[in-house]
Amino acid sequence: MMTKMKLALVLGGSLIAGVAAAAPRWDANGDGTVDAQEKTQKIEAMKEHRQEMKAKMLARFDTNKDGKLDKGERSVMADTLSTEAFKRLDTNGDGQLSLTEFKAGKKFFGHHGRRGHGLKVRGQGQFNVK
């Protein structure tokens, strides 16, 4: 019978190997597996990126310059980002998204596209901002 420690090691190893199959960009040396060092490097890079994005959002939307976004500032940020996203998708500038524009623009959202980001279906194949 396998001990908890051995099971954890087996599952952990499978998880790390699974990451290499699911996300090859994590496999820095291209050996088909993601070792602990590669995983740590990627996680640190993601943390740095999140901090950079947070700093950009604060610089752009923290109007009272207190180092955090209050409810009003977050609301302005959400409205602004939704409007900008809609404008990127609305390639012909008519204020509506055709199904073709919507499908073509899904690449802008990456994994966030599944959440909709304020887009709501209205009518036959047309999309408008809520």
C-alpha positions as CSV (number, residue, x, y, z in Angstrom):
1,M,0.0,0.0,0.0
2,M,1.3,3.4,-0.9
3,T,2.0,5.9,1.9
4,K,0.6,9.4,1.8
5,M,4.1,10.8,1.2
6,K,4.7,8.5,-1.8
7,L,1.3,9.3,-3.2
8,A,1.9,13.0,-2.8
9,L,5.2,12.7,-4.7
10,V,3.6,10.6,-7.5
11,L,0.7,13.0,-7.8
12,G,3.0,16.0,-7.6
13,G,5.2,14.6,-10.3
14,S,2.2,13.9,-12.5
15,L,0.9,17.4,-12.0
16,I,4.2,19.0,-13.0
17,A,4.5,16.7,-16.0
18,G,0.9,17.5,-16.9
19,V,1.7,21.2,-16.8
20,A,4.3,20.6,-19.5
21,A,1.8,18.9,-21.7
22,A,-0.9,21.5,-21.1
23,A,1.4,24.6,-21.2
24,P,4.6,24.0,-23.2
25,R,5.8,27.5,-22.6
26,W,6.4,26.5,-19.0
27,D,8.9,23.9,-20.2
28,A,11.9,26.3,-20.6
29,N,14.5,23.7,-21.6
30,G,12.1,21.8,-23.9
31,D,12.6,18.4,-22.3
32,G,8.9,17.6,-22.2
33,T,8.5,18.1,-18.4
34,V,8.3,21.0,-16.1
35,D,10.8,20.7,-13.3
36,A,10.6,22.5,-10.0
37,Q,13.0,25.2,-11.1
38,E,11.0,25.9,-14.3
39,K,7.8,26.0,-12.3
40,T,9.3,28.4,-9.8
41,Q,10.6,30.7,-12.5
42,K,7.3,30.8,-14.3
43,I,5.4,31.5,-11.0
44,E,7.8,34.4,-10.2
45,A,7.4,35.8,-13.7
46,M,3.6,35.7,-13.3
47,K,3.8,37.5,-9.9
48,E,6.0,40.2,-11.4
49,H,3.6,40.6,-14.3
50,R,0.6,40.9,-11.9
51,Q,2.5,43.6,-9.9
52,E,3.2,45.5,-13.1
53,M,-0.4,45.4,-14.1
54,K,-1.6,46.4,-10.7
55,A,0.8,49.4,-10.8
56,K,-0.5,50.4,-14.2
57,M,-4.1,50.2,-13.0
58,L,-3.4,52.2,-10.0
59,A,-1.6,54.9,-12.0
60,R,-4.5,55.1,-14.4
61,F,-7.5,54.8,-12.1
62,D,-6.4,55.8,-8.6
63,T,-7.7,59.4,-8.9
64,N,-7.3,60.3,-5.2
65,K,-3.7,58.7,-5.2
66,D,-4.2,56.8,-2.0
67,G,-2.5,53.7,-3.4
68,K,-5.7,51.6,-3.7
69,L,-8.9,51.6,-5.8
70,D,-12.1,52.4,-3.9
71,K,-15.5,51.3,-5.0
72,G,-16.0,54.4,-7.2
73,E,-12.6,54.1,-8.8
74,R,-13.2,50.3,-9.5
75,S,-16.5,51.2,-11.1
76,V,-14.9,53.7,-13.4
77,M,-12.2,51.2,-14.2
78,A,-14.7,48.5,-15.1
79,D,-16.8,50.9,-17.3
80,T,-13.7,52.2,-19.0
81,L,-12.2,48.8,-19.7
82,S,-15.5,47.4,-21.0
83,T,-16.0,50.4,-23.3
84,E,-12.4,50.0,-24.6
85,A,-13.0,46.3,-25.2
86,F,-16.2,47.0,-27.0
87,K,-14.6,49.6,-29.3
88,R,-11.8,47.1,-30.2
89,L,-14.3,44.6,-31.2
90,D,-16.6,47.0,-33.1
91,T,-14.3,47.2,-36.1
92,N,-16.8,49.1,-38.3
93,G,-17.6,51.6,-35.6
94,D,-21.4,51.2,-35.8
95,G,-21.9,50.8,-32.1
96,Q,-23.0,47.1,-32.4
97,L,-21.1,43.9,-32.7
98,S,-22.0,41.5,-35.5
99,L,-21.5,37.9,-34.9
100,T,-18.5,38.1,-37.2
101,E,-16.9,40.9,-35.3
102,F,-17.5,39.1,-32.0
103,K,-15.9,35.9,-33.2
104,A,-13.0,37.7,-34.7
105,G,-12.4,39.7,-31.5
106,K,-12.5,36.7,-29.1
107,K,-8.7,36.6,-29.4
108,F,-8.4,39.9,-27.5
109,F,-9.9,38.3,-24.4
110,G,-7.9,35.0,-24.0
111,H,-9.3,33.0,-21.2
112,H,-11.4,36.0,-20.1
113,G,-13.6,35.6,-23.1
114,R,-15.7,33.0,-21.4
115,R,-16.9,35.5,-18.8
116,G,-18.2,38.0,-21.3
117,H,-16.8,41.2,-19.8
118,G,-20.1,43.2,-20.0
119,L,-21.2,41.9,-23.3
120,K,-24.8,40.7,-23.6
121,V,-26.5,39.1,-26.6
122,R,-29.3,41.3,-27.9
123,G,-31.5,40.4,-30.9
124,Q,-30.5,38.2,-33.8
125,G,-26.6,38.0,-33.9
126,Q,-26.1,41.5,-32.5
127,F,-24.2,42.4,-29.3
128,N,-24.4,45.6,-27.3
129,V,-22.7,46.7,-24.1
130,K,-25.0,46.3,-21.1
